[in-house]
Amino acid sequence: MATGNARIGSQRGRWKGWTLLVVAVVGAALFWQWDEISGKASAATAFGAKTACSCHYLGGRDLDSCEGDFVPGMGAVFLSQDDGEQSVTATVPLVSSDTAHFHEGFGCVLDSWAD
């Protein structure tokens, strides 16, 4: 019976070891590729906010239908709207976020370009 319990304990130890290895490999990959990941996320959120803002406030379409205007690969971009501010925010969680506001006569402008 003692060997049965020792075997379960060694299996748990192996799972912990493999889990730590996977976390370390993913962490290293993120560290190595962070500039590329954050750059693509910044471009995607800027494009998403501007496109969805124009689609919603100029085109009069529902925000959910505006996601159909996105290019392939933008599945990680999430949209939210603030009708009081007439704005749309596009976010890639934990990486990037951009907001575009509707301005009468100008259309939708990214906040980062308005300054």
ABEGO torsion letter per residue (X at the ends): XAAAAAAAAAAAAAAAAAAAAAAAAAAAAAAAAAAAAAAAAAAAAAAAAAAAAAAAAAAGBBAAAAAAABBBGAAABBBBBBAAAGBBBBBBBGABBBBBBBBBGAEBBBAAAAX
